Amino acid sequence: MDSNCPVQQPGSDTLSQRSRFSRNWSTPFSKSATSSKESLGLGPDIKEKCQREAAYLFKLEQSFKNAVTDLKTHILRPLVKTETSDQKNRPQLKEALLVLEESLEALCNESEEHCLHLQDTLDALTQKELYLLKNTQQLKGVYIWYFTAFTNYVVLCGFEHIAKQTSDYWKKNKKIVKGFRLDLSSNTSLSVSLYRVFHEPIRLQVQKYIDVLRKLSWCLKKNPETKPITDALATFIDLDKWIRQSLDVATLTKTLWNSLGSKLTELLFLPERRLREDSKNIPLSSPDGRFLLFDDCLAMIQGSESSIYKLDTLWVETLDNICLERNQLKVIVPEEEFIFTMEDSQDKMVWFWKLKQAIRQHLDGKLDFPLWGEEGFEDSCCVPACRFAAYTFINNPRFKDAVYEGDWYQGKPQGSFGVYVTPAGPEIFDCYKCHWKSGKMHGYGICEYGIGMTYKGYFQDNQRHGFGILHSSQLEKLPFKYFGHWENDKKSGYGVLDDLDREERYLGTWLEDCKHGNGVVITQSGLCYEGNFQCNKITGPGTILSEDDSAYEGEFTEELVLTGKGKLTFSNGYVIEGLFSNKWGSGLKTNGTFCKPTEELNPLITSKMQLGSHIIPAKDRWQGIYDQFMDFLNSGSDETSVESFLGFYSKKREKQKSLKSMAITKKVEIAMEHSAEDTLDFLTCNRPNGATSEKPASNQCILAKGQQLKEYLSKAFASSHHPLGKLLQTLILVFQDTFSGICMHKRLLSMAQQEVVSHAKKLFELASYFLPKSLELGDSPTEAAIRDNLNAYTVTLPLVLPRFYPDLFMLYMLYHEVEDSMYWKGILYLELLSDTKLLEFLEVQKDLWPLQDIHLTNKQRISVVKDVCFTSAILCFQKISTTADPQDKLDTLMKTYLEIESTVTRVLKREYNLSMDDLLPLLVYVVSRARILHLGAELHLIRDMMDPSTEGGMNDFLLTALDSCYQHIQKDELRSRSLPK
């Protein structure tokens, strides 16, 4: 065995070991190199020299092909035939020999391809067309495959085994093996002969390739196109080093397996596993036992037992800063740490280097065997501290048999992605897909519990903390869904619970997993109640609103048993006030006063009562969501915090994971959102470049700046990869779960409206963290004016309201269901009239009728024509229901007014300003013909969501006029009047 091998030889002393690590690797071809230099007088014609070397290489390759073919035919096939026919052999031996046969066949085919290529191109060959240069990596791959298969068979003691099986065969067929020089004197000598026969000619061929490439490199040393030759030469030199060391390491590993007991060998043995160092060769003091460093793990042996620590979850560091007088290393693995103490600093450095090299090469997935003291040694010791790996916990009783796959740092889960599967019972697993910090769940995560529940939200120190959603499977006996805030793994703060078993929804505050504080309960049947809860029980006075619009204000229990003083108001206005003692819906038991409604009392007052006035204000309800966002901003918005907040991981991590190819269990499925971008782009506002010569007016500047800001935020809100977009998605999800579904109720309209406005205001404040410098406002008078005109109502509300609009507007529709129904009856009644009859019916002055717009056909009377008067105003007003922006709705109303006034001006042929008396009947005409289905809901939404700074003036005038039209159309008196003939 080569004395220059960097791997410890069994039985050699420690001093020779150290000397090997301090020497550079000497080239094994000094003689060949010398002979090459002596034969450099090849003449000036470079092409002729290339062809001469190619001819030599052709003869070389033909000879090698014949030798490999003979080896395959006369030696390997009889071995394979004997091995496969023996039913008692170990399956590993048979499989390893078949792989060796397959790799030798590939080597033979590659050699034949090499010969054919040289034969076809021999006459016109240039150095660029050499097969060695064109297919360097392909050749390297075939040789690596062969020697990997060969050394695996060596480690299995395959040649010793097969020599016993076939010795009689070789003795009977001496003529066949005559050319291979097999020593048949004993089984041992036969196994050694087979070992030599299967590797020496193949390795010698690599060395001959090196000789040829060296000659070519020297001949063309002044040629600028020599780089392919030098690259190929370096590749084959590295390959030869790799082959040499692979053979040596395989022999050492085989010796180790033969020296260990059968039980330890059974526990540790893998055909592809190779020994890198043994604490018996370079001693270290550790109370834990003997340590064996392999190329994929560190094994600790204690008696007949062993523990295996994979290198992808092993870290090593020196303890020089802690103890200068002792030569110690610290090895960190999940759940454990070891302290190694060596006799001197050189032993420590050897162990330190070998551990780091083994870790690095295992993580890289290749064995390049860098040598101690060679150039680039410092770079080869760089081992990533952060890694992606899988590990099964074994020591911690809480997490025993739990599997974690994800990012690691210094022996602990750490990073923006990790999957953790832990047994929760027979065939039951809890699956955590989270972000981790110092070994604990921290940040966004998804947990699928084996009992059928799923949690999506934020963690802190392994506990649910912050905003999160917990829901059960629909197949559970008691299905539920909670979305809200958590503290220390318990519901705390504001949250919403859907109890599908009781068919009710609770909106309010929590403490220690209990309803605690002011809250609202909505039942699927339509019954609602509000009050103060203490430990899941309602206490003190509250309010009950029934599905028939009756209202009770007083004391009652969570089972709706009325107790004590209260006031019951019926939907028709009758009131009972006194002492109550019955369960709601089970008859009336009271001792009190009965009152009839007064003329001033509106019977609809109970139908309009809203809930939630006593619970936590809208701006504080979802503070946990905004707290997570602020934590993200305060962290500096680095990649880890971005992924932790946004709840997805980048392609870079997916690529890193795929390279490791670690599948821990079929039960683990990655459920994180996948980013469609390699890097997050926090968007910039794109607008035309180019300065204008004239300074824009203040109003134009305000409009331009506001438009640019809206364009920027529109892109941000629309992107799930932008923090603002992700935040808005979460808010929309929470809003939908709170106010839609089977427990959607008109009593929650006020709460919903307040939340939307609150979200718009907070988003406007947070948007300032992401604005480009071009949109930042200074202190100049113009910019101050711009700042005053840009607020949540003018910037963010128009952008976010369309996302909330479907569910929000449904609440407005439910709230105005009765009035809109009456209004629609009036619309259908007025629909029966022609244009002129409707104008007459509404008492519009005849001089304001646009009769010139009515074009009659033959035999058509003017009294039957419909939908031709004030057409432009009608078409304009119909757009009021096509937008969610309240300002756009107001602008539509203003345009409708201007269209009416324009038509009247055209009819009168002079400027005419409509008074309220003239406007109302004309507006009723336009509204009736526009046929807006839910006009009451539209009006209410405009008043609730419009910018307070625009109240009063013309806006208030037009809204008042439209509301008067709406009320007028609802009146029964309108339908009781006789229609004009």
Helices and strands as residue ranges (DSSP letters): H 14-22, H 30-38, H 46-70, I 71-76, H 77-85, H 91-121, G 127-129, H 131-134, H 136-155, H 158-172, G 178-180, H 187-197, H 200-219, H 227-259, H 262-268, E 275-278, E 290-294, E 297-302, E 305-310, G 311-313, E 315-318, E 327-333, E 336-342, H 345-364, H 377-380, E 386-392, E 403-409, E 412-425, E 428-437, E 440-448, E 454-460, E 463-471, E 480-487, E 490-499, E 504-511, E 514-523, E 528-534, E 537-545, E 551-556, E 562-569, E 575-580, E 590-595, G 603-608, H 618-621, H 623-634, H 639-646, E 648-649, H 651-660, E 673-674, H 698-718, H 723-739, G 741-743, G 746-748, H 749-767, G 773-775, H 781-789, H 796-815, H 817-830, H 835-841, G 846-848, G 851-853, G 862-864, H 871-877, G 878-881, H 886-908, H 916-930, H 935-945, G 948-950, H 953-970, H 972-976
